[in-house]
Amino acid sequence: MENLAPEVAVDLIALVNSLSDIPKSGRVSYGKTFFNYALLDDILSKVKLNQNFCLMFNPFFETAEENVGFLQAVLYHKSGFKIESPSYYVNLSACKTIQEKGARLTYAKRYLLSTWLAIAADDDIDGADEKAQIEPPVPVQKKPQLPEKNISTSAPVQQKKETSASAPVQKPTEQKEEQS
């Protein structure tokens, strides 16, 4: 980034510093190793909060049928200055469905942004001890659902009869069902 104007440099530093607290709300396993990562939506949302830059992605594929190409991110500063990321190689040839291609491109965008803007988007498990790497994900506890009560309005409600001779005996109250 040669000839970076001081205003752009100050804004770029502020942008990068604002990206340090992106939550790692995604979780994935690789073999027996589990780790958390920042979702692309969370990264993009944080970048969009910055009023000084606009982020765009440029995919470069030779033709629409081409499955190998490059992805590049571009930050446009409010002054008109443009900062381009290095190109990220993308190979979609192993993808059988459009969903697989979309997932591969999402991964490429997340990886490109996290590398280029110095975002710690993944857990660093390289130096972790073996116990931490093999820890399975914590299952989500579901609230137990109460069984549904079957309330019938057609049956009469019975009341307990008094056994005392002086207490009057009450008749059960009847409720009529409304017809629609």
C-alpha positions as YAML, in Angstrom:
chain: A
units: angstrom
residues:
- id: 1
  name: MET
  ca: [0.00, 0.00, 0.00]
- id: 2
  name: GLU
  ca: [2.24, 2.70, -1.28]
- id: 3
  name: ASN
  ca: [1.33, 6.37, -1.13]
- id: 4
  name: LEU
  ca: [-1.34, 5.85, 1.51]
- id: 5
  name: ALA
  ca: [-2.73, 9.23, 2.53]
- id: 6
  name: PRO
  ca: [-2.47, 9.91, 6.30]
- id: 7
  name: GLU
  ca: [-6.27, 10.23, 6.59]
- id: 8
  name: VAL
  ca: [-6.74, 6.81, 4.92]
- id: 9
  name: ALA
  ca: [-4.05, 5.25, 7.10]
- id: 10
  name: VAL
  ca: [-5.66, 6.55, 10.30]
- id: 11
  name: ASP
  ca: [-9.09, 5.27, 9.18]
- id: 12
  name: LEU
  ca: [-7.65, 1.89, 8.16]
- id: 13
  name: ILE
  ca: [-5.99, 1.46, 11.56]
- id: 14
  name: ALA
  ca: [-9.29, 2.35, 13.25]
- id: 15
  name: LEU
  ca: [-11.12, -0.20, 11.07]
- id: 16
  name: VAL
  ca: [-8.68, -3.01, 11.83]
- id: 17
  name: ASN
  ca: [-8.76, -2.21, 15.56]
- id: 18
  name: SER
  ca: [-12.58, -2.26, 15.55]
- id: 19
  name: LEU
  ca: [-12.56, -5.84, 14.25]
- id: 20
  name: SER
  ca: [-10.83, -7.34, 17.28]
- id: 21
  name: ASP
  ca: [-13.99, -8.36, 19.16]
- id: 22
  name: ILE
  ca: [-15.90, -10.27, 16.49]
- id: 23
  name: PRO
  ca: [-17.66, -13.20, 18.18]
- id: 24
  name: LYS
  ca: [-16.71, -16.74, 17.21]
- id: 25
  name: SER
  ca: [-20.23, -18.10, 17.05]
- id: 26
  name: GLY
  ca: [-19.62, -20.86, 14.49]
- id: 27
  name: ARG
  ca: [-18.36, -24.30, 15.56]
- id: 28
  name: VAL
  ca: [-16.85, -27.01, 13.38]
- id: 29
  name: SER
  ca: [-14.95, -30.24, 13.80]
- id: 30
  name: TYR
  ca: [-11.97, -31.44, 11.86]
- id: 31
  name: GLY
  ca: [-11.37, -35.06, 12.72]
- id: 32
  name: LYS
  ca: [-11.46, -35.18, 16.52]
- id: 33
  name: THR
  ca: [-10.63, -31.50, 16.84]
- id: 34
  name: PHE
  ca: [-13.36, -28.93, 17.46]
- id: 35
  name: PHE
  ca: [-12.91, -25.19, 17.12]
- id: 36
  name: ASN
  ca: [-14.94, -22.01, 16.98]
- id: 37
  name: TYR
  ca: [-14.80, -19.46, 14.19]
- id: 38
  name: ALA
  ca: [-16.26, -16.09, 13.25]
- id: 39
  name: LEU
  ca: [-19.09, -16.24, 10.74]
- id: 40
  name: LEU
  ca: [-18.75, -14.22, 7.53]
- id: 41
  name: ASP
  ca: [-21.97, -12.34, 8.38]
- id: 42
  name: ASP
  ca: [-20.47, -11.22, 11.70]
- id: 43
  name: ILE
  ca: [-17.29, -10.00, 9.99]
- id: 44
  name: LEU
  ca: [-19.21, -8.16, 7.27]
- id: 45
  name: SER
  ca: [-21.60, -6.58, 9.78]
- id: 46
  name: LYS
  ca: [-18.67, -5.22, 11.77]
- id: 47
  name: VAL
  ca: [-16.93, -3.84, 8.65]
- id: 48
  name: LYS
  ca: [-20.19, -2.19, 7.53]
- id: 49
  name: LEU
  ca: [-20.40, -0.29, 10.83]
- id: 50
  name: ASN
  ca: [-17.36, 1.72, 9.75]
- id: 51
  name: GLN
  ca: [-18.50, 4.89, 7.97]
- id: 52
  name: ASN
  ca: [-15.14, 5.47, 6.25]
- id: 53
  name: PHE
  ca: [-14.97, 2.36, 4.04]
- id: 54
  name: CYS
  ca: [-17.13, 0.34, 1.68]
- id: 55
  name: LEU
  ca: [-16.17, -3.31, 1.11]
- id: 56
  name: MET
  ca: [-16.65, -5.10, -2.20]
- id: 57
  name: PHE
  ca: [-15.62, -8.52, -3.52]
- id: 58
  name: ASN
  ca: [-14.35, -9.11, -7.05]
- id: 59
  name: PRO
  ca: [-14.48, -12.71, -8.28]
- id: 60
  name: PHE
  ca: [-12.29, -13.43, -11.31]
- id: 61
  name: PHE
  ca: [-13.25, -16.49, -13.35]
- id: 62
  name: GLU
  ca: [-12.37, -16.88, -17.04]
- id: 63
  name: THR
  ca: [-15.89, -17.92, -18.06]
- id: 64
  name: ALA
  ca: [-19.16, -18.72, -16.32]
- id: 65
  name: GLU
  ca: [-18.38, -22.44, -16.73]
- id: 66
  name: GLU
  ca: [-14.88, -22.01, -15.31]
- id: 67
  name: ASN
  ca: [-14.51, -23.53, -11.84]
- id: 68
  name: VAL
  ca: [-11.09, -22.12, -11.01]
- id: 69
  name: GLY
  ca: [-10.41, -18.47, -10.37]
- id: 70
  name: PHE
  ca: [-9.51, -15.80, -7.87]
- id: 71
  name: LEU
  ca: [-11.35, -13.72, -5.31]
- id: 72
  name: GLN
  ca: [-10.27, -10.25, -4.29]
- id: 73
  name: ALA
  ca: [-11.60, -7.85, -1.63]
- id: 74
  name: VAL
  ca: [-11.53, -4.11, -2.20]
- id: 75
  name: LEU
  ca: [-11.96, -1.39, 0.43]
- id: 76
  name: TYR
  ca: [-13.10, 1.94, -0.96]
- id: 77
  name: HIS
  ca: [-12.30, 4.88, 1.31]
- id: 78
  name: LYS
  ca: [-14.67, 7.86, 1.52]
- id: 79
  name: SER
  ca: [-11.92, 9.97, -0.08]
- id: 80
  name: GLY
  ca: [-12.04, 7.78, -3.19]
- id: 81
  name: PHE
  ca: [-8.85, 5.88, -2.37]
- id: 82
  name: LYS
  ca: [-9.03, 2.14, -3.14]
- id: 83
  name: ILE
  ca: [-7.20, -0.60, -1.22]
- id: 84
  name: GLU
  ca: [-7.09, -4.03, -2.86]
- id: 85
  name: SER
  ca: [-6.40, -7.31, -1.11]
- id: 86
  name: PRO
  ca: [-4.11, -9.94, -2.56]
- id: 87
  name: SER
  ca: [-5.98, -12.41, -4.78]
- id: 88
  name: TYR
  ca: [-7.22, -15.59, -3.13]
- id: 89
  name: TYR
  ca: [-7.20, -18.75, -5.27]
- id: 90
  name: VAL
  ca: [-10.60, -20.48, -5.45]
- id: 91
  name: ASN
  ca: [-11.14, -23.93, -6.91]
- id: 92
  name: LEU
  ca: [-14.77, -24.95, -7.32]
- id: 93
  name: SER
  ca: [-14.18, -27.99, -9.56]
- id: 94
  name: ALA
  ca: [-14.85, -30.51, -6.77]
- id: 95
  name: CYS
  ca: [-18.20, -28.88, -5.94]
- id: 96
  name: LYS
  ca: [-21.16, -30.89, -7.24]
- id: 97
  name: THR
  ca: [-24.00, -28.54, -6.25]
- id: 98
  name: ILE
  ca: [-24.53, -24.79, -6.25]
- id: 99
  name: GLN
  ca: [-24.77, -24.98, -2.43]
- id: 100
  name: GLU
  ca: [-21.27, -26.49, -2.27]
- id: 101
  name: LYS
  ca: [-19.97, -23.70, -4.52]
- id: 102
  name: GLY
  ca: [-21.64, -21.10, -2.31]
- id: 103
  name: ALA
  ca: [-20.14, -22.65, 0.82]
- id: 104
  name: ARG
  ca: [-16.67, -22.70, -0.78]
- id: 105
  name: LEU
  ca: [-16.99, -19.02, -1.81]
- id: 106
  name: THR
  ca: [-18.24, -18.05, 1.68]
- id: 107
  name: TYR
  ca: [-15.23, -19.80, 3.21]
- id: 108
  name: ALA
  ca: [-12.91, -18.04, 0.74]
- id: 109
  name: LYS
  ca: [-14.38, -14.62, 1.58]
- id: 110
  name: ARG
  ca: [-14.12, -15.25, 5.34]
- id: 111
  name: TYR
  ca: [-10.57, -16.53, 5.07]
- id: 112
  name: LEU
  ca: [-9.51, -13.70, 2.74]
- id: 113
  name: LEU
  ca: [-10.94, -10.99, 5.03]
- id: 114
  name: SER
  ca: [-9.59, -12.51, 8.23]
- id: 115
  name: THR
  ca: [-6.10, -12.80, 6.74]
- id: 116
  name: TRP
  ca: [-6.09, -9.40, 5.03]
- id: 117
  name: LEU
  ca: [-7.57, -7.39, 7.92]
- id: 118
  name: ALA
  ca: [-5.73, -9.26, 10.70]
- id: 119
  name: ILE
  ca: [-8.88, -10.77, 12.23]
- id: 120
  name: ALA
  ca: [-8.41, -13.72, 14.57]
- id: 121
  name: ALA
  ca: [-11.44, -15.47, 13.08]
- id: 122
  name: ASP
  ca: [-10.61, -19.01, 14.29]
- id: 123
  name: ASP
  ca: [-9.54, -20.59, 17.54]
- id: 124
  name: ASP
  ca: [-5.78, -21.11, 17.56]
- id: 125
  name: ILE
  ca: [-5.56, -24.83, 18.24]
- id: 126
  name: ASP
  ca: [-2.03, -25.40, 16.98]
- id: 127
  name: GLY
  ca: [-0.49, -24.92, 20.41]
- id: 128
  name: ALA
  ca: [-3.39, -26.28, 22.43]
- id: 129
  name: ASP
  ca: [-2.96, -29.38, 24.53]
- id: 130
  name: GLU
  ca: [-4.53, -32.65, 23.39]
- id: 131
  name: LYS
  ca: [-7.42, -32.43, 25.90]
- id: 132
  name: ALA
  ca: [-8.60, -29.09, 24.52]
- id: 133
  name: GLN
  ca: [-8.47, -30.35, 20.95]
- id: 134
  name: ILE
  ca: [-10.57, -33.45, 21.55]
- id: 135
  name: GLU
  ca: [-13.26, -31.72, 23.58]
- id: 136
  name: PRO
  ca: [-16.61, -32.40, 21.88]
- id: 137
  name: PRO
  ca: [-19.16, -29.64, 21.41]
- id: 138
  name: VAL
  ca: [-21.43, -28.93, 24.34]
- id: 139
  name: PRO
  ca: [-24.91, -30.21, 23.51]
- id: 140
  name: VAL
  ca: [-27.65, -27.62, 23.59]
- id: 141
  name: GLN
  ca: [-30.05, -28.25, 26.46]
- id: 142
  name: LYS
  ca: [-33.65, -28.16, 25.32]
- id: 143
  name: LYS
  ca: [-36.32, -26.99, 27.72]
- id: 144
  name: PRO
  ca: [-38.60, -29.87, 28.63]
- id: 145
  name: GLN
  ca: [-42.05, -29.34, 27.20]
- id: 146
  name: LEU
  ca: [-45.01, -29.80, 29.46]
- id: 147
  name: PRO
  ca: [-47.56, -32.32, 28.26]
- id: 148
  name: GLU
  ca: [-50.61, -30.78, 26.71]
- id: 149
  name: LYS
  ca: [-53.64, -30.76, 28.98]
- id: 150
  name: ASN
  ca: [-56.80, -32.10, 27.45]
- id: 151
  name: ILE
  ca: [-59.49, -29.79, 28.77]
- id: 152
  name: SER
  ca: [-62.97, -30.79, 27.82]
- id: 153
  name: THR
  ca: [-65.77, -28.27, 28.23]
- id: 154
  name: SER
  ca: [-68.52, -30.78, 27.55]
- id: 155
  name: ALA
  ca: [-68.07, -32.92, 30.65]
- id: 156
  name: PRO
  ca: [-69.69, -31.68, 33.85]
- id: 157
  name: VAL
  ca: [-67.39, -30.54, 36.63]
- id: 158
  name: GLN
  ca: [-67.92, -32.66, 39.68]
- id: 159
  name: GLN
  ca: [-67.57, -31.22, 43.12]
- id: 160
  name: LYS
  ca: [-66.81, -33.12, 46.30]
- id: 161
  name: LYS
  ca: [-69.92, -33.88, 48.33]
- id: 162
  name: GLU
  ca: [-70.00, -32.76, 51.93]
- id: 163
  name: THR
  ca: [-70.49, -35.61, 54.41]
- id: 164
  name: SER
  ca: [-71.89, -33.43, 57.15]
- id: 165
  name: ALA
  ca: [-75.65, -33.68, 57.58]
- id: 166
  name: SER
  ca: [-76.00, -29.92, 57.92]
- id: 167
  name: ALA
  ca: [-74.09, -29.07, 54.71]
- id: 168
  name: PRO
  ca: [-76.21, -28.78, 51.58]
- id: 169
  name: VAL
  ca: [-75.41, -31.07, 48.66]
- id: 170
  name: GLN
  ca: [-74.40, -29.09, 45.54]
- id: 171
  name: LYS
  ca: [-75.27, -30.14, 42.02]
- id: 172
  name: PRO
  ca: [-72.43, -30.27, 39.51]
- id: 173
  name: THR
  ca: [-72.33, -27.29, 37.16]
- id: 174
  name: GLU
  ca: [-72.77, -28.06, 33.52]
- id: 175
  name: GLN
  ca: [-71.07, -26.16, 30.75]
- id: 176
  name: LYS
  ca: [-72.51, -26.17, 27.27]
- id: 177
  name: GLU
  ca: [-70.22, -26.37, 24.28]
- id: 178
  name: GLU
  ca: [-70.50, -23.43, 21.90]
- id: 179
  name: GLN
  ca: [-71.30, -24.37, 18.36]
- id: 180
  name: SER
  ca: [-69.68, -22.47, 15.54]
...
